[in-house]
């Protein structure tokens, strides 16, 4: 899994305080909890769960670029990995 987060870093750059940015340790823990939680069949479903959780739990995140790879997938041809990449922006407020 590779994750790129887009957010306004200027507040944290000025204050040098964790509370003014995204706690990347907490992001990692959240992604790990979802990735090792309830099983899914498709990378697409897992990717959406991960991005939805990041937007719900970390209001400073504006955009998530996520790449997921499945190593040694059980498919013909025996590729070493297959994967998807998605790019999501924070949903507009209702």
N, C-alpha and C positions, 0 to 999 in steps of 0.2 A: 504494500500500500504506500502510495505517495500522496501527500496532501499539500496543496498550496492555498493559503488563506490570504484574502485581501481585506484590509481594514485600514482605518486612518491611524497611523502610528504617531502622528504629531503630538497628541496629548502625552503619551508615554515618553516620547523623546524629550519633551520639555520638563516633565516632572521626575522622570527616572523612577516611577513607581509602577509596580505590577498591576495595581488596581486600575491603571489607565490604559491597559492593553489586554490581550488575551493570554491567559495562563496556558502555555503550550503543554505543560505537564498534565494539566486537567483535560486538555483536548485529547492528548494521547490516551489517558485513562478512559475517557468516554468512548473513544473509537475502539479501544481494546475490549471494553465491556460489551459493546454491540457486536463486534466481530467474533467474540467467543461465546456469545449468548445464543438465542434461539436460531436454529438452523434454517437456512434458506437454500433454494435450489439454484437461483440465478445471481450472478454478479450484479446484474442491473438492480435487482431488489435490494441487495445489500448496500449498493452505492447510494440509493435513494434514502434508505434508513440512516446511513451515516451522515449524509448531508442535512437531512431533516433535523437530526439530533443536534448537529453543530449550530444550525440557525436557531433552534429552540433554546439551547443552553448557553449560547455565547452571543449576546446581542450586538457586540461590536463587530462581529464578522459580517462582511458585506458580500463576499463571494467565496465559493469553494471550488477548487479544481482538484478532482480526485481521480487517481489511477489505481485500479485494482487488478491484480494478476492471480490467476490460479495456476500453481505449479503442477506439472505432470498431470494434466487433465486426462480423463479416461475417454479420449476421442481418437478416431482413426488417424493414422499418420504419426502418432506419438510426439506431438510438439512438446518442447520443454515447458512452455507456458502459453496461456491465452489471457487476454485481459480487455478491459474497457477503460475509457477515460471519459469523465463527465465534467461539465462546467456549469455550475448553478449560481444564480444571484439570489440574494435575500428576497423572499416574496414580499410584494407590496402589502402594506397594512390594509386591512379590510375596512 
